[in-house]
Amino acid sequence: MVRIQKCSFCSQEIPAGTGLMYVKNDGTILRFCSSKCRKNMLGLKRVPRDLKWASSKV
């Protein structure tokens, strides 16, 4: 059975076969639905709660 994952940044559901999985050196797995989410979290070091379009209120 296929598991539906959630984006680590915006909490949007990621369909099977799409998205990006990023593994950090400490073994933490981050899953992203788009390059927009990946760039905002890793490149720009933004927090989802500060952005209106990101529904993740951590």
C-alpha positions as CSV (number, residue, x, y, z in Angstrom):
1,M,0.0,0.0,0.0
2,V,1.2,3.5,-0.9
3,R,1.9,5.9,1.9
4,I,1.0,9.5,1.4
5,Q,3.6,11.8,2.9
6,K,3.3,15.3,4.1
7,C,5.6,18.2,3.2
8,S,8.0,19.1,6.0
9,F,7.5,22.8,5.3
10,C,3.9,23.5,4.3
11,S,2.2,20.2,5.4
12,Q,0.7,19.6,2.0
13,E,0.1,16.0,1.1
14,I,2.7,14.6,-1.4
15,P,1.3,12.0,-3.9
16,A,3.4,8.9,-4.4
17,G,6.2,9.3,-7.0
18,T,6.5,13.1,-6.6
19,G,8.3,15.5,-4.4
20,L,11.8,15.4,-3.0
21,M,13.3,13.6,0.0
22,Y,16.3,15.3,1.7
23,V,18.4,13.4,4.2
24,K,20.5,15.4,6.6
25,N,23.8,14.3,8.0
26,D,22.2,13.4,11.4
27,G,19.7,11.0,9.6
28,T,16.7,13.3,9.7
29,I,14.5,12.9,6.7
30,L,12.8,16.0,5.2
31,R,10.2,15.6,2.5
32,F,9.2,18.5,0.2
33,C,6.3,18.9,-2.2
34,S,8.1,21.5,-4.4
35,S,11.4,23.3,-4.9
36,K,9.7,26.4,-3.4
37,C,9.3,24.6,0.0
38,R,12.9,23.2,-0.2
39,K,14.4,26.6,-1.0
40,N,12.5,28.4,1.7
41,M,13.4,25.9,4.4
42,L,17.0,24.9,3.5
43,G,18.3,27.8,1.4
44,L,16.6,30.8,3.0
45,K,16.1,29.3,6.5
46,R,12.5,30.5,6.8
47,V,10.0,29.3,9.4
48,P,6.6,28.2,8.0
49,R,4.6,30.0,10.7
50,D,5.8,33.3,9.3
51,L,4.5,32.7,5.8
52,K,0.8,33.0,4.9
53,W,1.0,30.4,2.1
54,A,2.5,27.7,4.3
55,S,-0.3,26.1,6.3
56,S,2.1,24.5,8.8
57,K,1.8,26.5,12.1
58,V,4.6,24.9,14.1
